[in-house]
Amino acid sequence: MIATLALRNLVLRPWRTVLLLAGFGLGVGVMITLLSIGDAMVAQATDEKLVGGGDVTILPEGVDIELLKTGGVGGMWFTVPNARFVYLQLLASPRLRPLVQAAAPQLEGKLLYLRPHRGGEEVAVRAGGEIPSLSAAVGNAPDVIAGTWGDDDVDRRWRAPTDAELRHDIDHFHETPAGVLNGESWGEWHYFNVISADRKRWAFLTFLVGGDVPRGRWGGQLLLTLHEEGRGARRFSRVVDAGRVRYSTSDADLVLDDASVRVLEDGRYAVKARIPAEGGGGGAADVDLVVSPAPRAYFPGTSLGGGDFVSGYVVPGLRADATGRICVAGTCERYEGAQSYHDHNWGTWRGVTWEWGAARAGAYTLLYGRVIAPDTLTAETPLFLYLVDSLGFRAVFRPRAIRYDDARRIVVDGRTVRVPARAVMTDARGADTLRVELEIEDAAGTDTRRGGAERGETGLMRGIERPYFIQMKGTARLSGRVDGLVVRGEGTGFFETYR
């Protein structure tokens, strides 16, 4: 019966019948194709070999997972920023040791250009890279037909750097980028602070290289400020000609004439300098310190901007101890395992301001800050707040603002300036919460229009709305929850802002 109806329909209406058959066939073909693609996607999603071995693939935030399903890691053009930090401080850290057996970095399908050694046409190639021992640990070692495939010293330095190697890798110097606007405002410096055991006296020390380095006019500067609670600061400074400056783009050592910052074989910093008092009075200050960063307590570094504005920052010694002395006119302040801190900044600084602070809070150490570029149109540039403990990186928060209470008054060059007496930052990231309260115990200000301030101020013409650079010492109180655990602590820190 059905065959008879179909035959009569074909005879009476042949074109309609052909059209219906073609449509039916096309629909069946599309369905077969979709089922085949779906089967291939499922196969790729369940085959860890397509994503470099292991059970979990770490991707940058925002990557479309569909790319992973259809093209694998080799089909995606991305990198994980600060990949070694992610490996050392997260995947291979003591905190995750019970959960992570092995982790391995992998680069696939990166575009490179080969230039022949003796002329010839440049060739575009796709290349990949991995660390042999780590790839083998996650089950992704290739079958070696001939020869050997093992870690070399570069591989070893990436996965297990010594303390000294890590300092050199993250704390080396840079040169002024060619063509950058306001290249003469380029500044880069090692900064250290140290506080006495009774928390009543502290020092800020800067080893600075500034100017159009190395092509134009540039040089070095030493800056030291000695503070005592409730009393005025004593300032020391010294300019060093470029010919007597030694810096490196591959290591952290810096020499300014007879003053130096050197990384010792065990990763500690040896800091030595002789700096005359400003104005020619009060004698010279002699600095001889060894600064010892705590294991895993560092900020890996970041660089902001590009073109007209560059700002870079790394903290090799977020939590550190200092031993040694600072002497002025034969009177010495001696330190033995004193609370200390070390960071490194670079960039163009004309018209730039910032919020910054670092403090110990019991078992925790916190770092917060933001850089406000010149001509910034937004009212509130986002902050970051970085938290570490004895096992290293703990969490990152993004408070929207610092709420200051400008209840203190100080005098700067004969003018009264209102400065913070207290400050509060809060943030919630899912179930994680954090509240930081700052209680300011002492504050000092510098009019940056005359230069001479620490941390890079070199007397540049600055047309900023808030010209007073405020440095504060006080107490930080930390409270909140991270990963369901209570976070709480209190301790001393240093903080900076502008007014």
N, C-alpha and C positions, 0 to 999 in steps of 0.2 A: 504493500500500500504506500509506504513512504517513498520507495523507489519510483513508483508510478507518478506520485505527485511531483517529485523532483524532476523527473524526465519531462512531464507536461509543462512545468514551470520554465524549464530550460528551452523548450520548443516555442512556447508562447512569448516569453520575455527573456531572450538570451542575454542581452546586455546587463540587465539588472542582476541576473543570476551570476554572471561573470564578476560583476562589481562586488557582490556579496561574498563570493568565494575568495576574491583577492583580499578583501578586508579581513576575512576570517584568517587567511593564511598569514597576513601581516601581523595580526594580533598574536597568533601563536608564536611567530618568530620573535617578536618583542619580548614576550613572556619568557621564552627560552634564553634569550640574551640576558635579561635581568636576573634570572635564576643563576646563570653562569657567573655573572659579576658578583652576585651576593655570595655564592659559594667560594669564589676566589678571595673576597674580602674576609670571610670567616677564616679561611685557611691562613691568610696573612696575619690576621689578628691573633691567631693561636700559635703561630710559629715564631718563637722567640729568636730564631736564627736571623730572621729578616730585620730585626732591630738590634742586632749586635750581641746577642746572648743575654743571659740573665733572666730575671722574672719581671723586673720593673724598668721602664725607660723614663728617664728624667728629661723633661722638656721645658723650654722657657714658657713663662706665663703668656697666655694668649694664642698659643699655637693651635691651629685647627686640627683636631684629632682625626678628621676625615682624611687629611693628608697622610697621616701615619698608616691608615688602613689601606689606602690605595697605592701609596708610593714607597712606604717604608722610610726609614731614616735617610736613606740615600736619595730620596726624592724631595727632601726638604732642605731649603737653604737657610739655615739658622745656626747660631752658636749659643752656648750657655755662657753669659758673662761671668767673669771670675770663677771659671770652672774649677781651678785648683783649690780655691777657697771652699767651694761647694763640696769637693771631694774630701779635703782635710778636716773641715770643721763640721760637716754634716754626715756624709755617707761613710767615711772611715773614722769618724770621731768615737771616743770612748762612750759617749752617750748612746749611740746607736749600735754599739758592738753586739748586744744581744739580738738585734733584729737584722742587721746587715752582715752577711758573710763575706761578700766581696763586691767591689764596684769598679767599673772601668770606663774611662772616657773614650769617645770615638768620634772622629770626623770622617764624613763621607761626602763625596761628590762636590768638593770645594773647587772653585774656579781658580786656577793659577796660570801664570804666564812664564814660559821658559824662554830665557834669552841666551843664545849661543855665546860661548866664551869669547870667540873671535869673530864677532859680527854675524850676519845672517838674519833671517826673518824670525820675529817673535812668534811663539807657538802657544796657543791656548790648550790647556789640559785640565782634566778633572783628576783630583787626587784625594786620597784619604790618609788617615793616620790613627794610630793607637799605640798603647803601651803593652808590649808583649806579655809581661808577667800578669798584668791586670786583665787583659783579654782572656788569657788562659784560665784565670781564676773564675771568670764568669761563663766559661764553656764556649768561648768564641775563638780559640786559637786555630789558625789555619793549618792545613796539612803541609808541612815543609818537605818538599821533594829533594832539595839539595841545600847544603850549607846549614847555617844556624840562624835562628830568629830569637833574639833575647834583648833584654834591656841594656841600653848604653847609659853613660853617665847623665845625659840630658833627661832620659826617662826616669832614672833614679832621683834626680834633683826635683823633678815634677811631683813624683808620688811620695817622696820621703826626704824633703830638704833638711839639711842641718839648720840649727837656729841661725847661724851666720849666713848661710845661703838664702834663707827666707828673708832676713833683713835686707840683704843686698838686692834681692829680686823686687821687693816692694818699695824700698826706701831710696832708690837711686835718683840721680838728678836728671833734669831735662834741659833742653835749649829752647830759646824763644822761637816759636814757629815762624817760618818765613812768611811775610806778607800779613801778619796779624796786625790789626788796628791797635794803636797805642803800644807798640812793641817796647818802647822805652819804659812803660809801666810794668813790664814783666818782673816778677819777683818770685823767688823760691827760697825756702828756708827750712832748716832743722830748728824745732822749738822744743825746749825742755822746761818743766817746772818741778820744783821740789819744795817741801814744806817741813818745818821743824817738828819734833816729836810733840811739843806742847801746842802746836797749831797757831802760834803767835807770830811766826816769821816765815817768809817764803820768798822764793826767787823765780823770776822769769828770765830765760836765757834764749837768745836767737842767734843762729849762724845764717846769714843771709847772702844770697847772690842775686843781683838785680840789674836790670837794663836789657839792652838788646844783645843777648848772649848767644854766640861769641862774636857775632859779626860787627856789631856797632860799639857804642859806648856802654860799658858795663863795669861792674866791680863787686866788691864784697863789703859787708858790714857786720860788726859784732854789737849786740845790744844786750844789756843786762839791767834789770830793775830789781832792787832789794826792797821788800816791803816788811813793815812791822805793824801789827794791828793798832789802830788808833794814831799812827804817826805818818808823816809824809814819806814818800818813796825816795830812794836814792838811785840815780840813773847813771849808767856808764855806757859809753859808746865809742866806736872806733871804725873808721873807714879804711878799707884795704884795696889797693890797686889791683886791677885785673891780672897783672903780671905775677902777682903773689897769691893767686887763687888757684887751687886745684880741685876740680869737681869731676864727676864721672857719670856718664849715662848708663853705666853697667854695674856700679857699686855705690854704696851709701857713704863712703868716706868723703870728707870735705876738709880741706886745709885752707885757712885764711891767714897767710903769713905764718906766725908761730903758734896760732891757735888751730885746734883741730877737733873733729869728731871722727872717731875710728871704730869700726865694728871689730871686736875681738873674736878670736877663733871659737869661743863658746857662745857667741851671739850677744854679748853685753856691749854697751857703748862706752868707750873711754872719751871723756869730754874735758878738754883743757883749753884755757884761754887766759890772757891778761888784757884787761880792758880799762882804760883810764876813765876817771869820772868826768861827766859832762861839765863844761865850764872851767875845767882845769883845776878844780879844788877837790879836796876829800881823798886824794890819793887814787891808786888803781886797785881794781879787784882782780884777785887771782882765783881762778876756778880750776878745780881738779876733782872730777867726779867720775864714778863708774855707775852707769844706769843699767839695771837688770830687768828687762821685760819679763812678766810672768808668762808661763807657757800657755799658748792658745788664746791669750787675751790681746787680740789685735783686730783692727779694722782693715780690711784688705785693700781699700782704696777705690776711688772713683774719680772720674774726670767729667766735668760738666761743660756744656757750651761747645763752641767751635767757631772758627772764623773770627769775628770781632771780639768775642769773649771766651776766655778759657779759664777754668778753675779746677784744680786737682787737689786731692786730699787723701792722705793715708795715715794711719795711726799704728806704727809698729810696737809702741809701748803704751797701750791703753791702761794697763795696770802694771806698774813698775816700782822698783825700789832703787834708791840711790845711796851710795856710800862714798864718802870723801869730804871735801871741805870747800868753802868759799871764804876767802880772807880779804879784808880791806884794812890797809894801814896796820898790818900786824895783828889785827883782831879777827879771829876765825870762827865761823859757824861750822861745826862738824856734824856730819850726818852718818848714821849707821842704820842701814835698812830703812831709810826714810821714804815716805810716800812720794812717788814721782810719776812723771808722765812724759811721753815723747810723741810728737807728730811731725808731719812733713806736708808743706803746702807749696803749690806752684800755680802760676797763672798771671793774667793781666788784672791789675788791681785798681785802675783809675775808676773812681765812682762806685766801687764795690763795697757793700757792707755785709755783715753776717750776724747771726745768732749762734752761739756756741757754748757748750759746757761739757765737762767731764768730771765724774765724781765716783768715789767708792761709796758703796752703801751696804755695809756688812760683807756678806759673801759675794755680792754682786758688784759689777762696775758698769756704769752707764756712760753713754756718749750721745749728745744730741746736737743738732745744728741745722742750719740752712744758709745758703749763700744768696744774697739779693743782688742781682746783676744791675748795672746801670741802665736807666730807662725802663725798669720793670714796670709794667702797667698793672699787674695784679696787686691787690691790696695785701694779700697774705700768701707768700710763697710757702709751699708745704714743708713741714719739718720732718726729720727722721729722728728716731730714738733707738739706739742700738744697745742691746743688753748682753753681757757675758757673765759667766760664773767660772768656777774652777775647771769645768769641762770644755770651756770655750763658748762659742756663740750660743745664745739662748733664745733670743727673739728680736724682731724689729717691729717697732710701732711707728705710727704716723700721726702724732698730735696735730690738730688743725692750727693751733696757736699757743703761744705762751702768754698767760694772763699775768701781767706785771702789776705790782703795787708800788708806784714810785713815791714812797714815803720818806726816803732818805734824801739828804742834801749834801753835796760836796762842793768845794770851790776849785775851779779849774782856771788858772791864769787870771785870778781875780774875779771870775764870774761864778755865780751860784748855779749849779746844775742839779735838777731833780733826777735821782737814780733809783733803781729798785731796792726795796727792803725785803720783798717776798716775791715769789713767782710760783705758778702752778701750771702743770701740763697734764692732760688726761687723754686716754684713747682706749677704744675697744675694738678688737679685731676678732670677730666671731665670739667665741667663749673666752678669749684672752682679754684681760683688762690690765691697765697700768695707770697709776697716779704718781706723779713726782712733784714734791713740794720743796722749794728752795728757800732757805732762810739766809739772808745776806748779812754777814758779820763785818765786812769791810769792803770799801769800794774806792777805786782811784780812776781818774779820768785824764785823757789826753786830747787836746785839740789837734785833730789830724791835719789841719791846715798848716801847722807849723812843723809837722814831721816828728820823728824820734820815737814813735810808739812801737811797742813790740809787735811781733807776728806780722812783719812785712810792711809797716808804714814807713815810707822812705822820703817823706817830704814832697810827694807828688802834688801837683795842683789838683785839688779835689773839690768838685762842685756838688757835694752831697747835702741833702736836706738836714741830716743829723750828723754833725761833724765831730761830736764828742765820743771818743772810743772809751767805753767803760769796762774795766776789768774788776771782777769781784771775787771774793773768797767767802765761802759759807758752808752750810750744811744741806745735804740732800737727803730727803726721806722718800723711800720707795715703798709702794704697796700695790698689790694686785694679784692676779692669777695667770699662770702660763701652763698650758697643758694640764689644767685641773689642779695644779699645785700652787700653794700660797707663795707669793714672792714678797719679801719684806726685808728692809735694811735701812741703815742710816750711816752717813759718814761725810767726810770732808771733800769738797770739790772746788773747782774754779770755773767761772762763768763770764761770758763776754756779750756785750750788746752795744748799741749806739744810741745816743741821745742828742 
